[in-house]
């Protein structure tokens, strides 16, 4: 009981640190969760611009997203880049530039080779010339443009945790309220736990298949090393949200683009929402959590 009470108290402090001004009010009934879900720009403002490009991140900041998601991978020469897929085929012109390099795995290319690729034309001609950014370039751009929105980093491959933590530390961003981490890999989260200061949230991502079979035992296991769970939209129910909250876990949902889904999730009491359109949730004036009976 003491451990549970202490965890809830710590998570309450955590949310006060992480939430933007104006969202920091909390209730005595559920101190471990936010009174209003945070809005996380999924791969930047990826509904408006090519995902994981500087343009996408700039737009997310202008749309006042609470967090900006950055998927991180390593190149062949160890540079950290912002890319979701393991291959370059979908979001760059790698097949044209390097026709003999199939299957165009990110880890098979140096950063110099990646910088020759167009990462914008696949979405629309007006984005021609966008490049694959490094994590360092993302941070430098946000700092130069005085963007206050913190980063929500997903480690997409094992073994990059130390490099990610070191880079964030060099930019004075490895602290509560400036960064949050997520991963489908428990090992990655456990590695991060040993590298980062206390108070920086770790979120265990759960895919659709696992979400259909998880139970309280699985939540108890997650609560031993993480601070929350990330659920696909299709798997979210009020009962599952409440079960996670009882274990002191926050609940973030991916990926929510329809206004009616946002309102429904707010009523369920989720703590954060990933969206390709961070400007849409801002149009909803009231998204307050109803009393939990």
N, C-alpha and C positions, 0 to 999 in steps of 0.2 A: 504493500500500500504506500509506503514512504517513497519507493522508487517511482510509482505511478504519479503521485502528487508532485514530486520534484520534476518529473518529465513535463507534466502539463504546465508547471510554473515557468520552466525554461522555455518551452515553446511559445508561451505568451510573450515573454521578453523578446524572443526571436522575431515574432511577427511585428512587434512594435518597431524593431530595428529595420525590418525589411520593407514594410509598407510605406508608400509615399505619404507625404503630409496630407491630412484630411481623411485617410483611411485607417488611422491607427487606433480608433476607438474599439474597445472589445467588450464582451459581456462576461459577467461573473459566471454565468451558467456554463459557457464553453470557452475557457481562456486559451485553449490550444489552437483555435482556428480563427481566421479573419472574419470580421462582420460583413465583408463584401469581397467577392473573389477578385484576385489580381488578374490582370489581362496580360498574357504573355504573347508576344509577337512571334508566331510560328515561322522560323527561318527568316525572320524579319517580316516586313509587310509583304509576304510572298503572294498575296492575292493581287497586288498592284505592280510588283516588280520582280525580276528574277530572284529566286530564293538564294540566300547566302551570298549576296553581293553587297557592296558598299551602298549602292542606291537603295536596296531593300532595307538595310539597317537605318539609313538616314530617314526614310519614310516612316519606319516604325517609331523612331524617336519623335518625329514631328507630330505623329498621331497620338503621342503621349502614352505609349504602352508602358506598363509597369515594369516589365522585364522584356529583354530581347534574347530570343533563343539563338544559340550558335552551336551547330554540330561541328565537332572537331575530329579531324583525322591527321595522320602524319604522312608526309611524302617519303620517297625513297631516301632522301638525304636528311630526314628527321625534322623537316619544317612543319609546323602546325598550321593546317589550312581549314577554312570553313567550307565543309562539304557534307552533304547528307549521305549520298550513295557511296558504295565501295568502288564503283566504277565511274568513269568520266563520260560515258556514252550518252546519258540522258540530258545532262545540263551543260554540256560543252560541245564543241566541234572537233573533239579528239579523233573521231573516226576519219575525218577528212584530213586533218593535219598529220596524224600518225596512223595511216591506214594499215600498217603492218604490226601494230602494237596490241592487237586484240588479246584479252577482253578489256583493255584500257583500265586496269586496276590503278587506283590512286597511288598505292604504295609502290608501283613500278615506275613512277615518274619523279624526276627531280623538280624542285620548285621553279627552276629556270625553264624547264619544259612546260610546266603548267601555266606559266605566265604568258606563253605564246597562244593560249587558247582563248576563244571567245566564249564567255559564260552568260551571255545575255540574249543573243539572237534566237535561241531556241524558243523563247517566250514571245518576243515581238521584235521586228526589225529596228525599232527605235532604241533598243537596248544593246545594239551591236557595240562591241568594244569593252563591255564589262569583263573584268578579269576575276579569276578565283582569288579571293583575298586570304592572306595569312591571318591568324588570330591576332598577331601583333599589329597588323595594319588596321584591323577592325577596332582594336582598342585605341590606337593612335588617332584614328579618324574621330571616334566618339569624344576623346579628350580634346582634340583640336576644335571641335564644334560645340564643346561644352555641354555634351549630352549627359544627363544625370541618370538615365535609366540603367539599372544594373543588368548584368549578363546572366543568362540561364544556359549553362554549358552542358551539352551532352557529349560524353566520351564515347566515340563510335568504334574504338578498337582498344584492345588491352595493351598495357605497357606505356601509354602516353601520359599517365596521371602525373608523374613527377615533373615532366616537361611543362605540362599545363599549369601546375601549381607554381612552378618556378617563374614562368612568364607573368602570371597574374601578380605574384609577389613583387616582381620587378617594377610593376606599374602601380603598386600599392592598392591593388584591388582584391587581394586575398583576405577579405574581412566581411563580417556580417553586413548585409545591406548593399553589398556591391556585387555579389556573385552567388549563384546557386548551382548545384550540380545534379544531373540525372544520368541514369544509364539503365540498360536492360541487364547489365552484368553486375551481379552481386560482388564479384571479385574486384571489379573496378571501383565500386563504391567503398568497399572495405579498404582498398589501397588509398583512396582519397581521404578517408577518415583519419588515416595515420599521418597524412601530409598537411592537412588544413587546420586552421584554428577552430576551436569550439564555437558553435553558433552559426556556422555556415550550413544551410540545409542540404541534405542528400535525399534524392527522390529515386525510389525503385520503380522503374517503368515495368508495366505488365502488359503483355500483348493480348489480343482478343482471345486466343485459344486458352491461355492460362487463366484469364479472367473468368472463363466459364466454369472453372473447377476449383478456384481458390476457396479457402475457408478460414476460420478464425486461427487455426494453427499456423497457416501461412502468414497471416497478419502478425502474429506474435513473433515469428521468425524475422520478418522484415523490421519490426520495431526494435530488434536487438542491434541493428547496425544502420538503420536509415530513419529519416524524420517524416517521410511521407511516401505516397504511391502516386504513380501516373497511370490513369486508366483510359482506355479508348472510349469514345463517346457511346458506342454501342453496348458497352458493358456496365454503364453507370446506372445504379438504382439507389433510391433513398436508403434502403436497408444496408447496402454495401458502404455507402458514405458514412452512415451511423456506426457500422461495425469498425471501420477504420478509425473514426474519431474516438471510439471507446478504447482503442489501443494507443491513443495519443498521436495518431498519424494524420497528417494533412493530406488532402486529396486534390490532385490536379488532373484535368481532363483534356484529352486531345482527340480530334481537332474540331473546333466548334465554329461554324461559319454562319449558321442560320439564327436569326433573332429569336425564333420560338424555342430553339434549343438552349440558347443562353438563358432565357427566362425560366425554363424548366430546371436547368441546372442550379440556378440561383435558389430556387425554391427547395431544392434537395440539400442545399448547404455546402456545395463544393467550395474549395478554397482558392482555386485558380483555374483559368481557362486558356488553352492555347487556341489561337485563331490566326488565319491567314489575313484577316481584315481587322487590324487593331482599331480602326476608326469606327467600326460598327458598334461594338459594345459601349463606346462612349456616348452613343445616342440614347441609351436607356437611362432615364433619370433615376429610377429607384430599383435597386437590385439588392435589397436588404434581406438578410436571413430571417425567416419567421421563427417564432419560439419553437424549441424542440420539445414535443410532448412525449 
